[in-house]
């Protein structure tokens, strides 16, 4: 569960729920409705009146993990220290362009991320959701200073500069918006 501290969607709460299969995803809500302990623990939220709703809207997305980060990577515990998580969405003008950006991540960009200290939490191709086609990923940082340092390292990496200038992988060819 993540609270948005900055960005166009603030205030927002994001809930990331990994599933091992489509069946697990499809039956999750039914299982929660049938779970008496869950219903009791969440009663104030579930039974919130229209005059004091628990939320304004819910938006859901279904993503499939990238080959290069095939499952959720939980960052090492930081004790009682807070951490910074960065959620990024890359939109493309076509499904073909989006697939090319995913390929770019899988063939080299994720490895460069790791080398630069950009710690992945997940990378996913959005199958169902808004602003399609897109991909979404999350990175974890100790703090804003570490974030800025690691992004600087990434941006100046010679392998990244070469990869991002490769025909077919340039942002104008495959990315229409980054948020």
Helices and strands as residue ranges (DSSP letters): E 2-3, E 13-14, H 22-33, H 36-41, H 43-46, G 50-52, E 62-65, E 84-91, H 95-104, I 105-109, H 110-115, E 119-128, E 134-141, H 144-155, H 158-164, H 171-174, E 177-178
